[in-house]
Amino acid sequence: MKAILVDDEPLALEFLEIQLKKASNIDLIKKLTHLDINEHKDLLEKIDLIFLDIEMPGKNGLELGEQILEINPHIEIVFVTAYDQYAVQAFELHALDYVLKPVQVDRLEKTLARLNIHKDQMKQTLPKSNYLHINVCGELTFETEENTYETIPWRTAKAQELFLYLLHYAGKTVRKSELVELLWPEFEQQRGYSQLYTTIYNIRKTLNKFNSHLSIKSVQIGYTLIIQNVLIDIVEWENEITSAPPIHIETVELYEKIMDQYTGLYLGDYDYLWAEAERFRLEQLWIKAAKKIANCYKQNNYLEEAVKWYSKICDLRPDDEQANFSLMKLYAALEYGLLVHHQYEQLKQELAELSIEVSYEIKKWYEHWRVHK
């Protein structure tokens, strides 16, 4: 395993080198008191391991660490810190590898043993495929093989949310200040940025197995998630439903096949306020298409099929008066009197919870139906 050491204190570098030689047979390539990402890019691409001081003049070791992973996603980083035990507990919470100054041989041995285990695990990489399928309808999953879905064990809930936010704006640069304000508004600025750097670091490590498809590019002001040969279920669904031919009885089956791909609300399993607008937009697109299908079946006298689709709409949006009204009229045409009454009462209850009354048109129709049924 080829390694370099980075610490602005020469004595600390010498001591760490001595301890490493006692703990392992690591091939030490270089010791640096200053690491410049651009200047040492070739070196970073060749090594397997770096011991990196967490605090150096003018540098934040956490930010530097995630920039290193951008150059070489396979590199293992061990942070070296003189922080007290409380700070170390914070590092452990975020699952960063660390050693505490002054570095002890037994602690180095444990860290290196853990890195060797992790290295063996990373050898079990994904089979190479042309496309990575990411599903965001409902729960986030990755389809690594056909019909084989995998959920990712994110280090923290914030790491998952940050990844999904970057995916939401894939290809666009998202400002660091925006991310800190979104995810850590309760922290003062310096601590918020440290949390951001730590979380980006963890995301890079988590996404390492998908590095041929997903990468995070950092610039001074923010981050961009670069996706390559990635298919996102909701994006594919929207592209297909908006480019579908005009609906009629010969094409309605195609519409139904496309609608089967919409398996849940956009990020519906997560309570992210920032996703609400997109979730609503896509939901409205689904409802619009569902109404087209229902109306097509109704116009061609396939009433049971029309009922099925209006029922789906009402399940999703129980306060949709137009869908409920259409369903009531279909039940009446099929002489399902109890269902007409049930649907009306259900709509009435849903609207009452919103402090809204059933529209005059629906009330008038219902009363007329009750009298003449």
C-alpha positions in Angstrom: 0.0 0.0 0.0 1.6 3.3 -1.1 1.1 6.2 1.3 2.0 9.9 1.9 1.9 11.9 5.1 0.7 15.5 5.2 1.3 17.7 8.3 2.5 21.3 8.5 4.7 20.4 11.5 7.9 18.6 10.4 8.4 17.0 13.9 4.9 15.5 13.7 5.7 14.1 10.3 8.9 12.5 11.6 7.1 11.0 14.6 4.3 9.6 12.4 6.8 8.0 10.0 8.5 6.3 12.9 5.2 4.9 14.3 4.1 3.8 10.9 7.2 1.7 10.4 6.6 0.0 13.7 3.0 -0.7 12.9 3.2 -1.9 9.2 5.2 -2.3 6.1 3.5 0.5 4.2 5.4 1.9 1.3 5.9 5.6 2.3 6.3 7.6 -0.9 6.5 11.2 0.4 6.1 13.4 3.5 4.7 16.9 2.9 4.3 20.0 5.0 2.0 21.5 2.4 -0.4 19.8 -0.1 -1.5 21.6 -3.2 -4.3 19.8 -5.0 -3.2 20.9 -8.5 0.5 20.7 -7.9 0.3 17.2 -6.4 -2.5 15.8 -8.6 -0.2 13.1 -10.3 1.0 12.0 -6.9 -2.5 11.7 -5.5 -3.6 9.6 -8.5 -0.8 7.0 -7.7 -1.2 6.5 -4.0 -3.5 4.3 -1.9 -3.4 6.0 1.4 -2.9 9.5 2.9 -2.5 10.6 6.5 -3.8 14.1 6.6 -3.6 16.6 9.4 -7.0 18.1 10.1 -5.8 21.6 10.9 -3.2 23.3 8.8 -2.7 27.1 8.3 -5.2 28.4 5.8 -6.6 24.9 5.1 -9.5 22.9 6.4 -8.5 19.3 6.3 -12.1 18.1 5.8 -12.5 20.2 2.7 -9.1 19.1 1.5 -10.1 15.5 2.0 -13.2 15.7 -0.1 -11.2 17.5 -2.9 -8.6 14.6 -2.8 -11.4 12.1 -3.3 -12.5 14.0 -6.4 -9.1 13.4 -7.9 -8.8 9.8 -6.7 -12.1 8.3 -5.4 -10.3 5.0 -4.4 -7.8 6.7 -2.0 -8.1 6.0 1.7 -7.8 9.0 4.0 -6.9 8.9 7.6 -7.3 12.2 9.4 -4.7 13.1 12.1 -6.1 15.4 14.8 -5.0 17.0 18.0 -8.7 17.6 19.0 -9.8 16.6 22.4 -11.9 13.5 23.0 -15.3 15.4 22.4 -14.2 16.4 19.0 -13.0 12.8 18.3 -16.5 11.5 19.2 -17.9 13.9 16.6 -15.6 12.4 13.9 -16.6 8.9 15.0 -20.3 9.9 14.6 -19.6 10.8 11.0 -17.6 7.6 10.5 -14.4 9.3 9.4 -11.1 7.5 9.9 -8.8 9.3 12.3 -5.8 9.0 14.7 -5.3 11.2 17.6 -2.0 13.0 18.2 0.4 11.9 19.6 -0.1 8.9 17.3 0.2 5.6 19.1 1.3 2.3 17.4 -1.6 0.2 18.7 -4.1 2.8 17.4 -2.3 2.8 14.0 -2.6 -1.0 13.9 -6.3 -0.9 14.4 -6.8 1.8 11.8 -4.8 0.0 9.2 -6.6 -3.3 9.9 -9.9 -1.5 9.4 -8.6 0.0 6.1 -7.6 -3.5 4.9 -11.1 -4.8 5.6 -12.6 -1.9 3.7 -10.2 -2.4 0.8 -11.3 -6.0 0.5 -15.0 -5.0 0.6 -14.4 -2.4 -2.2 -13.0 -5.2 -4.4 -16.6 -6.5 -4.6 -17.5 -3.7 -7.0 -20.5 -3.6 -9.2 -20.4 -5.4 -12.5 -19.7 -3.0 -15.4 -22.9 -2.0 -17.1 -23.9 0.6 -19.6 -26.5 2.3 -17.4 -27.1 2.8 -13.7 -30.8 3.0 -12.9 -31.7 5.3 -10.0 -35.3 5.1 -8.6 -36.7 8.1 -6.8 -40.4 7.2 -6.9 -41.1 6.6 -3.2 -37.8 5.3 -1.8 -34.3 5.9 -3.2 -32.9 2.7 -4.7 -30.2 1.8 -7.2 -30.9 -0.9 -9.8 -27.5 -2.6 -10.2 -28.8 -5.5 -12.3 -32.1 -6.0 -14.0 -34.9 -6.1 -11.3 -32.2 -6.2 -8.6 -32.6 -3.1 -6.3 -30.2 -2.0 -3.7 -30.6 0.6 -1.0 -27.5 2.4 0.1 -26.4 2.5 3.8 -25.7 6.2 4.0 -23.5 7.4 6.9 -26.1 9.9 8.0 -29.6 11.0 7.0 -28.0 14.4 6.0 -25.7 12.6 3.6 -28.6 11.0 1.8 -30.5 14.3 1.6 -27.5 16.1 0.3 -27.0 13.5 -2.4 -30.7 13.7 -3.4 -30.5 17.5 -3.5 -27.5 17.4 -5.8 -29.2 14.7 -7.9 -32.3 17.0 -8.1 -30.0 19.7 -9.7 -27.7 17.2 -11.5 -25.4 19.0 -13.9 -25.8 22.4 -12.2 -23.6 23.9 -9.6 -25.2 24.2 -6.2 -23.6 26.9 -3.9 -22.0 25.8 -0.7 -23.8 28.5 1.2 -27.1 27.2 -0.1 -26.4 23.7 1.1 -25.3 24.9 4.6 -28.4 27.0 4.9 -30.6 24.1 3.8 -29.1 21.4 5.9 -27.5 23.0 8.9 -29.3 26.3 9.5 -28.8 26.0 13.3 -25.0 26.0 13.1 -22.7 29.0 13.0 -21.0 29.4 9.7 -17.6 27.6 10.3 -19.2 24.6 11.9 -21.9 24.4 9.1 -19.1 24.4 6.5 -17.2 21.7 8.4 -20.4 19.6 8.4 -20.8 20.1 4.7 -17.2 19.1 3.9 -17.6 16.0 6.1 -20.8 15.0 4.4 -19.5 15.5 0.9 -16.5 13.3 1.9 -18.9 10.6 3.1 -21.0 10.8 -0.1 -17.9 10.5 -2.2 -16.9 7.3 -0.3 -20.4 5.9 -0.5 -20.7 6.5 -4.2 -17.3 5.1 -5.0 -18.8 1.8 -6.3 -20.8 3.9 -8.8 -17.8 6.1 -9.8 -18.2 5.3 -13.5 -21.7 6.9 -13.4 -21.7 9.4 -10.6 -19.1 11.9 -9.5 -19.1 15.2 -7.5 -17.1 18.1 -9.0 -16.1 20.8 -6.6 -15.6 24.4 -7.5 -14.8 27.3 -5.2 -18.4 28.3 -4.7 -20.1 24.9 -4.7 -20.6 21.4 -6.0 -21.9 19.8 -9.2 -23.2 16.2 -9.4 -22.0 14.8 -12.8 -24.1 11.9 -14.0 -23.1 9.6 -16.9 -25.2 6.8 -18.4 -27.7 7.2 -15.6 -31.4 6.6 -16.0 -33.7 8.1 -13.3 -37.1 6.5 -13.2 -39.2 9.7 -12.7 -37.3 11.5 -15.5 -37.8 8.6 -17.9 -41.4 8.4 -17.0 -42.0 12.1 -17.6 -40.2 12.0 -21.0 -42.3 9.1 -22.1 -45.7 10.4 -20.9 -45.1 13.9 -22.4 -44.0 12.5 -25.8 -46.8 9.8 -26.0 -49.1 10.1 -29.1 -52.6 11.5 -28.8 -54.8 9.2 -26.7 -57.5 7.1 -28.2 -58.7 3.5 -27.7 -55.8 2.2 -29.9 -53.1 4.0 -27.8 -54.7 3.8 -24.3 -52.8 0.5 -23.6 -49.5 2.3 -24.3 -50.5 5.0 -21.8 -51.3 2.4 -19.2 -47.8 0.8 -19.6 -46.2 4.2 -19.2 -48.2 4.9 -16.1 -47.1 1.6 -14.6 -43.6 3.2 -14.4 -44.9 5.8 -11.9 -44.6 3.7 -8.8 -44.9 6.4 -6.1 -44.6 10.1 -5.4 -41.3 11.8 -6.2 -39.2 11.1 -3.0 -42.4 10.3 -1.4 -40.8 8.4 1.5 -38.9 11.5 2.6 -40.1 14.6 4.3 -38.0 17.1 2.3 -39.7 20.5 2.0 -37.4 21.4 -1.0 -38.9 18.5 -3.0 -42.5 19.6 -2.5 -42.9 21.8 -5.6 -41.4 19.1 -7.9 -43.5 16.4 -6.2 -46.7 18.4 -6.8 -45.7 19.2 -10.4 -45.2 15.5 -11.2 -48.3 14.5 -9.3 -50.3 16.9 -11.4 -48.8 15.5 -14.6 -49.8 12.0 -13.5 -53.4 13.1 -12.7 -53.7 14.8 -16.0 -52.6 11.6 -17.8 -54.8 9.4 -15.6 -57.9 11.6 -16.5 -57.1 11.2 -20.2 -57.1 7.5 -19.8 -60.3 7.5 -17.7 -62.1 9.8 -20.2 -61.0 7.6 -23.1 -62.4 4.5 -21.5 -65.6 6.4 -20.6 -66.1 7.8 -24.1 -65.7 4.3 -25.6 -68.1 2.8 -23.0 -65.6 0.8 -21.1 -67.1 2.0 -17.8 -65.4 -0.5 -15.4 -62.0 0.6 -16.8 -63.0 4.2 -16.4 -64.0 3.5 -12.8 -60.6 1.9 -12.1 -58.7 5.0 -13.3 -61.0 7.6 -11.6 -60.6 5.5 -8.4 -56.8 5.8 -8.6 -57.1 9.5 -9.0 -59.4 9.8 -5.9 -57.0 7.6 -3.9 -54.2 10.0 -4.7 -56.2 13.2 -4.4 -59.4 12.5 -2.4 -60.4 16.2 -2.5 -60.4 16.3 -6.4 -64.1 17.2 -7.0 -64.0 16.6 -10.7 -62.6 13.0 -10.4 -65.1 12.2 -7.5 -68.0 13.6 -9.5 -67.0 11.6 -12.6 -66.8 8.5 -10.4 -70.2 9.1 -8.9 -71.8 9.4 -12.3 -70.1 6.2 -13.5 -71.4 4.3 -10.4 -74.8 5.7 -11.2 -74.6 4.5 -14.8 -73.6 1.1 -13.6 -76.4 1.1 -11.0 -74.0 0.9 -8.0 -76.2 3.0 -5.8 -74.4 2.3 -2.5 -71.1 3.4 -4.1 -72.6 6.6 -5.4 -73.7 7.5 -1.8 -70.3 6.4 -0.4 -68.3 8.5 -2.8 -70.4 11.6 -2.2 -70.1 11.2 1.6 -66.4 10.6 1.3 -65.9 13.7 -0.8 -68.0 15.7 1.6 -65.9 14.6 4.5 -62.6 15.3 2.7 -63.7 18.8 1.8 -65.0 19.5 5.3 -61.6 18.9 6.7 -60.4 21.7 4.4 -63.3 23.9 5.5 -64.8 23.7 2.0 -68.3 22.7 1.0 -69.2 20.4 -1.9 -69.8 22.5 -5.0 -73.4 23.4 -5.9 -73.3 21.5 -9.1 -72.4 18.2 -7.4 -74.9 18.8 -4.6 -77.7 19.4 -7.1 -76.8 16.3 -9.1 -76.6 14.1 -6.0 -80.0 15.3 -4.7 -81.6 14.8 -8.1 -80.1 11.2 -8.3 -81.4 10.4 -4.8 -84.9 11.4 -5.8 -84.9 9.6 -9.1 -82.8 6.5 -8.6 
